[in-house]
């Protein structure tokens, strides 16, 4: 359940908020209190995202939710740098690779049926830890390897580095994912 200890959302706060972006599911604003509100376009997307965030509320990889309304969620603001931007500036290093692997393993512990996420939905925090936004589909879609993530890492030229780190850290997981990732990348480039 949402944390009721924060101030209730006041629709007038939107006048003083900062537009952060518009996606397929809704529009996101930074509120004056540095929380974020996501206003959803339809009820199904709202319910899907809320049900996931409620299940993982308090998990270090996901923003904490503070309030829900008829078609909105007020949640913790995820600061940091989008993974794709971070990689363009810093490349792939062992710490980042290790943190991505730990995050994906956490997805398995949470019993997600989709062990995947896009680079643009991962934020690298100042301390190197990771936070995830846009959690829709983790329990409703099925994917047993990080397909979208691999595509992004390939696009930024760091997939081989990531796979090397994976091979060193968890050889069994590497053996499971490497053929699927290789086949997916090969199919996309043919």
N, C-alpha and C positions, 0 to 999 in steps of 0.2 A: 504494500500500500504506500502511497505517496507520503512523504514527510510533511506533516501539517505544521511543523514548528516555524516555517517561513511565513512571511506575510502573504496573504491571499493576493492573487493576480487581480489587478484593477485594469479594465479595458482602457482607461485613460493613459496607462503606462505606455501603450503603443505609440502615443503621440511623441513621447520622449525617448523612444527606442531607436535602435540602429538596425536597419535592414541588413541581414547577413547573406541571405540567398533564397533562391526559390528552386525547389527540386521537383521530382515527379510526384511526390506525395504531399508537399505542403510548402509553406513559407516560414522562414526562420528569422527571428529578431533577437537582438541583444537588448535586454531590459535594463533600466537604470540601476538596478541592484546587482548587475553583472550575472544574472541568470539568463537563460535562453528560453524563449517560448517558440514552439513549433505549432503553427496553426495548419491543420490538415484539410485537404480538399474534399476528402470523403471519409465516411465513418469506418469503412473496412480497413483502410490504411491506418487510421487512428487506432483502432482496436488491435491490429496486428502489432504495431510498434509498441503500444502501451503494454500489451501482454508480455512482450519480451523484456522490456525495460523493468517491468514490475518483478519478473522472475529473477533478473540479474541485479536488482537494485542493491547497491553496496559492493558489487564486484569492482575491483580496481580498474578493469578495462572499460567500464561503461559509465556514462554520466549518471549521477544520482537524480532521481525524479523527486520533485518537491510538491507538485500539484497537477491534477488533471481537471479538465473541464469537458464540456460537451464535444468539442472537436480540437482540443489543444492539450499540450503537455508543457509544463514549466519544468525545466531541468537545469542541472549544473552546466555552466558554460565550459566547453572543452577548448582550452587554450593550446598553444603549441603550434607546431608547423605541420602542415599536411605532408604525409609521407613522401609523395612524389616530389614536392618542393625540397624537402630535406635531402632526398637522394640526389637531386640535381646539384645541390650545393656541396654535400658531404660524401656522396657515394654510399656504398654498403660496407660496413665494418662489422667485426665480430659481435660487438655489443648490440648493434641494431638487429643483426641476424638472429642472435640469441633471443632477444626480446620478441621478435616476430614469431619464432618457433614456440616460445613459452605461451604467447597469446593464442596461437592456433591450438596448442595442446589444451589450453583452458577452454576453448570452444568445445573440444571433445568431452572434457569433464562436465561441462554444462549440458551435455547431451544434445548439442545443436545437430541438426541433420544436414546443415550446410556449413562445411568447414572451409569457408572462403570469405573474402572481403575484398573490396576494391581499394587500391592505394589511396584514393581521394577520401576514403572514409576512415582512415587511420591518422591520428595526430601524434607526432613525436613531442613529448613533453620536455621542458628544459633539462630535466634530470635523465632523459633518455627513455623513460617509461613510455608506454603507448596507451592511448585512449581511442575508443571506437565510437563513431556516430553512425546513424542510419542502420539500425539493427533489424530492419524488416526482413523477414524471410529465413531467419536462422532456424526456426522450428518447422517451417512449412515447405521449404525447398530442400532438395537433396543434392549434395555434392560432397564426396568423400576426399577431396584434395583441393588445395587452394588454386583454382583455375584462374579467376579474375586477378588475384594477387600475382600469380606467376606471369600473366600477360602484362601487367603493369611493370613488374620487375624486369621482364624481357625488354619491354619498350624503353626503359631507362638504362639498359645495358648492364644490369647487376644480377640477373637471374643466375648466371653461373657462379658468382660469388656466394649468393644465398644458398645454392645447392651444395656448394663445398662446405659451408658452415653447417648445414643440415646433416651432411654425411659425417662430419666430425662429431657432432653432438648427439645424433640419434640415427645410427646406421639403419635400424629396422624401419623407421619412418621414411628415411631416404629411399630405401628399397621399395617401399610401398608407393611413394609419391612420384619418384623419378620417371618411371615408364609412362605414367598418366600425364605428367607435365610435359615430357618430351613429345609424346604423341599429340597433345593438344597444341603445342607451339608449332610442331611440324605441319599439322593440318591447317592452322591459321596462315602459315606462310607458303602454302602450296597453291 
